Amino acid sequence: MTSRNHQLFEQSQHYIPGGVNSPVRAFKSVGGDPIFFQRGEGAYFWDADGKSYIDYVGSWGPLILGHAHPDVVKAVQIAAQNGLTFGAPTEAELEIAKLICQLLPSVEQVRLVSSGTEAGMSVIRLARGFTGRSKIIKFEGCYHGHDDSLLVKAGSGALTFGNPSSAGVPAETAGHTIVLDYNDITGIEEAFNKWGQEVAAVIVEPVAGNMNLIAPKVDFLARLRTLCTQHGSVLIFDEVMTGFRVGLGCAQGLYQIKPDLTALGKVIGGGMPMAAFGGRRDIMQCLAPLGPVYQAGTLSGNPVAVAAGLATLKQVQIPGFYEKLGNRTQQLVDGITAIAKKHGIDFCAQSIGGMFGLYFSKDIPTSFAEVMRCDKAAFNRFFHAMLEEGVYFAPSAFEAGFVSSMHGDNELDKTLSVAEKIFKSW
Ligand SMILES: Cc1ncc(COP(=O)(O)O)c(C=O)c1O
């Protein structure tokens, strides 16, 4: 009998390109049909055929409290009852802006937008407007949304498809973007020697999560800070993924580096379409209506999304939240690594806060080139075997995974017992 899931995918392909509304959902990298979901609760979600899965994707990061957290749902319901959108300021926007500024010392002013892509696009325009320069530096394998300037050898979906830059991006636009290797300090020094006075901004994921998880080397972020300061370039941390995911102070708190601008998304929207960017007051004040850099949005600061974000940020501020989340995530990666080792499989893993990376390789990769050398076929086999047993990892060897505060002992035990079963007969 054809599954409901399969029927939905067949029909969707007729009406939606590739049957999905975002490419990495399509399972192109791992093969097979994408799964259609109906309902989520805590660490679990249920597909169109009623099968349940432990969710280690969490909608690609936002669901740090798991699915349908009662406080978030309640906040959304109350906000919705009071009106879905006003296109005018609300007190809740002030509240969340204040909170973000309190939690991130580098952020003096913040503007709310509706997606991480918008945040990435806006910080680039703002940095260019502030400096009067055009060139930007990004790192191979880092993804900052699908803005033209940033979709240059980007990671995430583009990486998965082995299609480093998108068709439709004018060569002239891409020509302003310098793409360097992540964690390569010599490379960044050379680039600044060559183009220093022309560089408007360096944009970086302070922990890369779009080419699987790649941790920054000790001096890498610090060197970026120094070079940007020396050359009058804007240092942008794209914390859309790491923001309130690796700790309450985000990655900039963890590594004690103060960027000039920060892009946020995912967790701050609590599962609703909300993102933000913020930073130094003198830079932020270049934005319209105060300054000449234009940026706007009909649904920016949407009251329902802000309510979800505030309810989420309230939970993560509970003392011990990140210690518990970090420990649980570490237990997961340690557990799978030990099982793989026992069975002689080339596998390693690491976690930072509530995000993790699994690698079918002897050593933990530190760059895009190294991550590309991991055994993709082995990952795909592992992915499908786990999926069959009701454990949902990201459908690509080049994506980080996420744990929520609802992943408890039961979920950990089940995941490890499934990993044992799979690796035993590997
Ligand atoms: C680091 C980073 N920046 C930007 C984005 C784009 O965000 P969105 O998908 O909300 O447009 C993503 C999405 O995965 C991301 O991980």
The ligand as an ORCA input file, in Angstrom:
! r2SCAN-3c Opt
* xyz 0 1
  C      23.974     30.890     10.049
  C      22.735     31.126      9.243
  N      22.510     32.344      8.735
  C      21.416     32.612      8.027
  C      20.470     31.635      7.762
  C      19.256     31.955      6.955
  O      18.141     31.975      7.787
  P      16.676     31.739      7.202
  O      16.606     30.326      6.731
  O      15.770     32.052      8.353
  O      16.488     32.707      6.068
  C      20.669     30.349      8.273
  C      19.702     29.277      8.005
  O      19.932     28.128      8.196
  C      21.827     30.100      9.040
  O      22.076     28.887      9.555
*
